[in-house]
Amino acid sequence: MQQQITLYTLGAIIGVISGVTSILFKLLILYMSRVFVIIPQVLGVVGWVVLPSLGGLLVALIVLKYAPEAKGHGVPEAMEAYSLRGGNIRFRVPILKSIGSAISISTGGSCGREGPIAQIGAGVGSMVGTLLNLDKRAKRTLLVCGLSAGIAATFNAPLGGTLFGIEVLAGGVIGFSILPVILASVIATAISSYVLGPAASFQTPIFNPGHPLELIFYLGLGTILGVTSVVWMRGFYSIENLLEKLRTSKYLLPAIGGLLTGLIGVGTIYLESIFGYSGEFSPDQPYYPAIMGVEYAFVDAVLMNKVAIGALFFFGLLKILATSFTLGSGGSGGVFAPTLFMGAGFGGAFGLVCSMIIPGGILQPMAFALVGMAALFAGTGRAPITCIVMIMEMTADYSLILPLMIAVSASYLVSSLIEPESIYTMKLVRRGVHLRSGAHIDVLQTIRVGEIMTTDPTVLTTEMTVSDVFSVIDRTQHTKFPVIDNDNIVLGILIAEDLFKKPEEEGREYCVRDLMNPDFLHLPPDSTVDSALQAMIKRDEGHAVIVDPNKPRRMIGYITKADILKAHEIAAIRLQKVGVDVEDIGSEEVYR
């Protein structure tokens, strides 16, 4: 009981801190926007190319040098801290994340503020737990409290924020800790609403439920957006891969991404004039092209049915590219708001097309835009309950519960069947980390072969005879050897069985050169142990040469299946040190 009271109290404190932090973060973006927007006001259209390029350069200088965790969209880093680091986030991360993300957004980067505020809130929770020297379970709970409270305060959605933290971060309800999360979310939302006003995040008309047969169209929308969500996720990381392959400084890469985003922004301005688009900007909010900066002006205009069908579709496509360039190059911001932007655009276009096909059958086509926002994020973020609840809270409209449920369910199902990962876990998978149900991970994917390889293995040379090799075997008790030349270049592999493959000719003893296998498995040192094991199984071999990535034939280490077993023990110990209960990891998760 004492522990529960302590957690409730700390949850409330974190709610206060997260609520205040959310307010400061919103104001920081607003005031920075008013300053940075002077650049395009002075330079004209060219300024919209210069502005995000400058923003990318500033973010790189801050993030890369002091807090690499602050790069990207934030939520995956919080998930990794929750599952792999016992809820620990470095103190500097929340501060630098807020500054870096505010710069990205206010300089016209295509990203949202929910990822940053989630990571900032999670950092606050982790900081409190660390200062009080709490155990790993309590620290994890406070991390969820901070993340949920930040989301709730940002969108005036206390229940949605709570569900976001529990569904996305923790992977499900985590015992009694749900109550501190609810308390933190409610307090943070109350503080934010008191200071900034209780208005809903988006301006929407009243959408009345249509004829029950309309649900068929919503089912179709959910199915289409389920496929679209996979295209969006895979496209995002494909562009990130392409950008990472550019031979340039990491400090210049975000500026290049900003340059590409700016060029798309200029194209967007041209399309705005063609389609007669004008965003619903608040009085204190400066103008940005539709796909740049804070996305709410576009979403509000869509929901008010003030955007042409061409703009809905093309702006949605351009948003995919712009967000990929901004975040894939190393910018700092979230993907939740961009996903809502795309969902509103594609959903609105779908609704208008349906209303054209069946005149008079679809009375409120922009209701499909609202439902599309939830459906696309359900397929992207794999948080269906969060999507339904948060969209209703963000729009203060609870009349479309049935269309939301059917479209969200369809999108979630279709997306899950095509792609097992969400946009958040996909980023972790690219690092070799697999999360399942919050804390379940593949332990062999947390270790790199460079950590377990033998750096000075017993080696053979091509001129050694069979007798020489038998002497080496007797001395070392080893049976697998890499064969190298004088420059440590690997020429092949010889195992003990190879010594008996060729009968000796009379008067001649075979050398290693005659018996070695020049076709061998070689891997770079950053390969995961899991991938190494899979490669060994595929080739039916029990060994691999670890080579220099810059010189693929130069050996820097050697591993065998015995090293794989050692890696499993190392990973288990490491996970226990950072707070993961190894007994919670079932064999079905470890060896898939």
N, C-alpha and C positions, 0 to 999 in steps of 0.2 A: 504493500500500500504506500509506503514511504517513497519507493522508487517511482510509482505512478504519479504521485503528487509532484515530485520533483520534475518529472518529464512534462507534466501539464503546465507547470509554472514556467519552465524553460521554453516550452512551445509558445506560450503567450508572449514571453520576452522576445523571442525570435520573430513572432508576428509583428510586434511593434517595430523592431529594427527593419524588417523586410518592407513593411508599409512605408516607413520613412525613406528607405533606400529607393523604393519604386518611384516615389514622388520626385526625389532628387534626380533620378535617372531620366525620367520624362522631361523634367525642366532642363536638364543638361542638354538633351537632344534638341529641345526647342530653341534654346538660346544659341547653341552652336549652329543650328540651321540658319538662324537670322544673320549670323556673322558670315558663314561660308557662302551663303547664297549671293553675297555681294559680288563674288567673282564672276558668275555668269551675267549679273546685272551690268557689270562694267565691260566684260569681254564679249557679251552677246552669246550666240549659239556655241561658239568655240569654248566658252567657259564651262559648258556642261561636259566637255571632254576633259578639260584641265582639272575640274573640281574633283571627280572621283579618282583621277590619277594621283593628285596630291593627297587625297585621303588614304589611298592604299599605301603610299610611301610613309605617311605619318604612323599608320597602324603598324606597319612592319618594324619601324624603329622602336616602337613601344613594346609590341608583343614578342617579337622574335628574340630580343635581347634579354627581356626580364621575365616573361611568363608565356612560354609556348602553348600552355594549356588554354590560354585565352583566345587562341586562333580558332576560327571556324564557328560552328553554330552552338557550342556550349553544352547542350544536353548530353551528348555522348560522353563528354569528360566527367559530368556529374554521375552518369551511370557507372563509369569505370571506377570513380572514387568510391561509390557506394558498394560495388561488388568486389573490387580488388584491393582497395586501399583502406578498408575498415572505416570509411567515411571521412578520410583525411583529405583536405584540400589546403594548399599553401595559402597563408594569410594574404599575400600580395595579389593573388588571382582575382578576388572580387573587385579590388580597386582598379587594377589594370584592365580587367574585362569591361568594366563600365566605361572607362575612358576610351578604350579602343573601339568598342561597339558604338558609342556615341559619335565618334569621329566617322566611322564607316557609314552610319545611317545619315548623319547630317551633311556629309559630302556627296550624297547621292548614290551611295552603294545600295544595291538591291538586296536587302536583308531586313529581318524583323527584330523587334526588341524583346520578344519572349524568351529566346535562347539565352541572350545575355543576362536578363533578369533572373532566369532560372538558375544559371550558374552562379550569379552573384548571391542570390538567396541561399543556395546550397553552400556556398562558401561561408556565409554568415553562420549557418547552422553548424558547420564543421568547426568554425573558429570557436564558437561557444563551447562545444563539446571538448575541444582540445584544451582550452583554457581551464576548464573545470576537471580535466583529466578523467572523463567519463569512459566507461567500457565501450567496446565496439558496437554493441547493439544499441545503446543509448545514443551514441554518436551518429549512427546511421539514421535513427529516428529523427534526430534534430536536423540532419541533412535534408531528409524528405520534408520536414516542417518548413525549412527555409526555402526550398525550391517551390513547394506548393504555395506558400504565402506570397512569394514574388510573382508567380503567375496570376494568382487570385487578385492581387492588388493592381497589377498591370491592366487586367481586362475587366475589373469589377465583377469577377466571377468566382465567388468563394467555393462553391461546390465543384465547379469545373477545375479550379486550381487544385483542390484536394484530390480529385480523381486523377488529374494529370500526374501528380507526384506518385500516387499509389499504383496507378496502372502502368505508367511508362517507366518510372525509376525503380520502384520496388517490385514490380511484376505481380502485384496482388496485395490483398489486405494482409497486414503484418501484425496480427494480434492486437494488443491493447494500444499500440502506438498510433492507431488511426485517430484516436481522440485528440492527442496533441497536434496532429496534422490539421484536423478540422479547426481546432481552436486558433492555431497560428494563421490559417487562411482567413477566418472570419475577422480577426483583429486587424490583419494587414489590409483587408478590403475596407473595413470600417474607417481606418485612418486615411486611406487614399480617397475614399468617397467624401469624407468630411472636408479634406483640404482642396481637392480638385473638382468635387461635385459628383453626384451619384449617377450621372447620365450613362446610358448604355454605350458600349464601345462603338457600335455602328448605328447609323440612322436608317430605320426601316419603316415602311408603311405597315399597316396591319394586313397580314396575309391570312385570308380565310381558307379553311379546308375546302378543297374542290370536290368534284364527283369522285366516288370511290374508284372508278375506273382509271382516274389519274395516277393511282398507285402503280399501274403497269408502266407508265412513263418514268416514274421515279425509280422503279426497278431497273429500267433500261439505263437511266442516268447513272445509277450506282455501278452497274456492270461496266459501262464505258469508262467511268472515272477510276474504277479498279485497275483497268488496263493502263489508263493514263498515269496513275500513280507509279506504276512500275517503270514506265517510260521516263517519268520525271526523276525517279531515284537513280536509275541506271545512267541516265543521261548526265545527271549532276556529277556522279563520280567518274564517268568517262571523261568529261571535260576536265575534272580535277587531275586525272591521270595525264592528259595531254599537256596541261599547264605545268605539271611537275617535271615533265620531260624536257622542258625548255632549258637550254644551256644558258642560264642567267643567274645572277645573284638572288638569293631568297629575299633580300631586302628590296629588290626591284620587281619581283614577281607580283605582289599585290598591286603595284602601280600599273603593271601591264594589264592585270585584270580590271583595274579601274578604268584604264583607257578603253578597253573593249566594251565595258559597261557604258561608258560615256558615249561611244559611237552608237550603241543601240539606243541610248537616250535621245540623241539627236534625230535618229530615225523615227523614234516615237513622237517627237515634236512635230515632225512632218506628217505623220499619220493622224495626229490630233487635229491638225488643220483640215485634213481630207475628210475625216469622219465627224467633224464638228464637236469634238470631245472637250469637255470642261469638267475637271474634278470638283468634288464638293469639299473645298478647303474651308477650315474654320477661320474665323477672322484673324487670329493670331498666328496662323500657319502660313509660311511662305510657299510660293509655287515651286513644284518640282515636276518634271515630266512623269507621266503616269507610272512608268516602271521603276522609278528611282525614289530613294528616300522612304519615308513612312507611307505605307500602301493604303491607308484608310480612306484617302480622298477618292480613290478609284472605286473601292468596294462600296462606299456610300453612294456614289453616283450610279453604280450598277443596280444596287437594291432599290434606288429611287427611279429606275427605268429611264435613265438619262444618257445611256451609252448605246451607240449603234451596234448592230450585230457583228459587223466587220471588226470594230474596235475590240469587242469582247473576245473574239477568237484570236486575233493577231496579237493583242496585248498579252493574252495568256501565254502564247508561244514565246514572245519576246521576254516575258518574265522568267521563263525557264532558263533561257540563255543568260540573261543578266544576272540572275541569282547564282548560277553556276560559275560565271566569271568572277563575281565579287567574292564569294566564299571559297570557291575552288582554288583561287590564287593566293589565299591566305588572309582574306578579310575577316572581320569579326562581326557576327550578327546571327540572327536566328532564321530558321526555315519555316516556322509556323505561319507567320503573317504572309510571306510569299506564297505559301500553299493555299491559304485562304483566298488570296488575290487570284490565283489560277483557277481555283474551284469556282469562285464567283464568275469569272470570265467564261469558262467553259460551260458551267451550269446555266448561266444566263443565255448564252448562244443556243444551247440545247432547248431551253424553254421557248425561245423565239422561233426556232425552227419547228418545234412541235405545234406552236400556235398557228403557224403558217400552213402546216399540213392539215390541221383540223381547225378551220376557222370557227371561233366561238367555243371550241372544246377546252382550251386552256385560257382561263380568264386572267390569271396572274402569272405570266411567264417568269417574272423575276423571283418568284418563290423557288424556282429551280436553281437560281443563283445562290440563294441562302442554303438550300439543301446541298448544292454542289460543294460549298465550302466545307461542310462537315464530311461529306462523302470522300472528297479527295484526301483530306487529312487522315481519315480512317484507314484508307489504303496505304498512306505514306507513313504515318506515325504508329499504326497498329494500336490505337487506343479508341475503340468504338464508343464506349460508354462516355468517355471524356468528350468526344466530339459532339455527341448529341446534347449533353448537358451544357457544355460551354457555349455552343452556338446559341442555344436558347437564352442563356444568361447574358451573352454579349449583345444580343439584339432585343432583349426583353420581350420576346415573342415565343409563346409556348403553344401556338396553334397548329404548328406543323410537325407535331410529334410523330404521327404515323409515317408521313413521307420521309422524315429524318431517319426513323428506325429502319425502314425498308431499304433506303438508298445506302445508308451507312453499312448495314449488314451485307448487302450485295458487294459493295466496294471492298470491304474487308475480306470477304471470302475469296473473291476473284484475285485480289492482289496477293493474298497468302498462298493461293494455289500456284501462282506463277513465280513468286519471289518469297523465300522464307524469312528474309530479313526486313526490318523497318529501315527508314532513312537514318535512324539513330544507330541501330546495331550494325548496319552495313559499314559505317565508318570504323567501328571497333573490329569488325571482321577483317577489314583491310589491314589492321595492325596485328592480326593473328589472335584476337581475343573474341571468344564466343560466349555470349551471355544467354542463359536460359532460366526463365522464372526468377529473375532478379539476381540470385547469387550462383546459379549453376554455370560452370564454365568448363571448357576443355583444358585441363591442366597442361597437356603437352603443347598447347598453342601459346602458352605463356613463356616458353623457354626457346631461345634461339640456339642453333647448333654451334654457333661460335662460343657459347658459354660452356658447352660440355665436350668439345672436341679435344683430342690429344694433340698438342702442338708439336711434340717431338716424337712421333711414332717410330717404331722400328721399320726401316726401309731397306729395300734391295736395289742393287744396280744391275744393269743389263749383262754385265760380264761375269757375274757370280754363277758358279756351277751348281748343279743339283746337290752335290756334297756340301757346298758352302751353305745352301739354303737349309739343308737338314741340320747343320750345326747351329744355325740361327734359331731354328724351331726348338732344338734341344735346350738352347740357352735361355730363350725368352718364353717358351710355352705358347707362343702366338702361332696362328695358322693363316692369317690374312695380312698381306703386305703390299703397300704401294711401291711401285718401281719408279725411281727418279733418275735424272741425270745430275751433272755437277751443279746446275743452276736451280735445283729444286723443282724442275719442270716434271710433271707426272707423265710418264710414258705408258703406264698400264697398271694392272693389278695382278698379283699372283697369290693363289690360295694353295694350301697344302695338297688338295686333290689334284691340282694341275701337274704336280711332280710325277704322277703315275700315268698321265695321258699318253705319252709317247715312249715307246720302248727304246732303250738305248741302242744305238748302232755299235757294232763291234769296233772298239778302238776309239770311240768318241763319246764324250759326256756332254749332254745338253746344257746350255746356259739359260739364264732367266729370260733372255731376249727371245728364245725359241718357245717358251712355255707361257709367258705372260699373256693376259687378255687386254688388248689396247682399248676395248670398249668398256668403260667403267662409269659408274655414277659419280658425278661431281656436282657440288652444291655451293652456293655462296654462303658466307657466315651468318647472314641475317635470315636465312630460311628457318621456319619454325621446326621444332622436333617432330611435330605431328606430320608436317608435309614431308620431312625426311623419311619418316617411317612408312608413309604411304608410297613414296617412291621406291623404297627398298622392297616392299611387298609386291609392287607392280613388276619389278625386274627380277624378283626372286633372289635377292642378294642381301647379305647381312652386313654390308659395309658401304661407306661413301667417302670420297675425298672432298675436303673442304678447300676451295680455291680462292685466290685473290680475285675480287670482282673486276679489277682493272686488268688483270692478266689471267684469263680463265684456265690456263694450264699450270699456273704456279701454285703449288700446294702450300697451304698455311696450317692445315690440320687434317685429322682423320677421325671418323667415328665408326662404331660398330653397334650391333643391337644391344650389347652390354651397356653402352653409353646411353641408349634410349631408356633403359631401366633406371639408370642413375638420374636421368633427367626427370623422370616421374617422381622420384623421391625428393629431388631438389624443389620441384614445383609444389609438391604437397607441403613441404616445410615452409616455403615462401608464402603460400596462401594462408597458412595458419598464422604466420607472423603478422600479416596485414588484415586478419580478421575474418577470413572465409572459413567456414566450417567444412572441412574436407569430407566429413561423414555425410554432408548434405549432397555431395556430388555423386549421383548414381552412376553405375557402370554404363547405362544407356546413354548418358550425356557425355561421358569421357571417351568412349570408343564407339563412334557412330559409323 
